[in-house]
């Protein structure tokens, strides 16, 4: 749930939860919604970090998940951002690789 308030999942996030799982995650969902509302109210932009993105990619390394990880390469500084870009390039398609190549060289 951590990246839910900082990454756009369209309507797909809700499809991940069945009726048995939702009660377990309800407090996390409330927290994510609260952070999102506060972010909108203050104009603060939060972003997903490499650790959160890797948690998502551990579950699904789909083309969609990989392309959604590209913005992290742009804002993550230093070796961690570079390693994440290399990971995305290794597992991603040509679109992912092309977008990773566009990242500033100090992060990629």
Residue pairs with C-beta under 8 A, 6 or more apart in sequence:
1 25
1 28
1 29
1 31
1 32
2 32
2 48
2 52
2 55
3 48
3 52
3 53
3 55
3 56
4 13
4 29
4 32
4 36
5 32
5 33
5 35
5 36
5 39
5 46
6 39
6 46
6 47
6 48
7 48
7 68
8 68
17 25
22 29
35 46
38 44
39 45
39 46
47 71
47 72
47 75
48 69
48 71
48 72
49 72
49 76
50 72
50 76
50 80
50 81
50 84
53 69
53 72
53 84
54 84
56 65
56 68
56 69
57 65
57 66
57 69
57 87
57 91
61 91
63 92
63 93
63 95
63 96
66 88
66 91
66 92
66 93
66 96
67 92
67 95
67 96
67 99
69 84
69 88
70 88
70 96
70 99
70 100
70 103
72 81
72 84
73 81
73 84
73 85
73 88
73 100
73 103
73 107
73 108
74 103
74 104
74 107
75 81
75 107
76 84
76 107
77 106
77 107
78 107
81 103
81 107
81 108
82 107
82 108
85 100
85 103
85 107
85 108
88 96
88 97
88 100
89 96
89 97
89 100
92 100
100 108
101 108
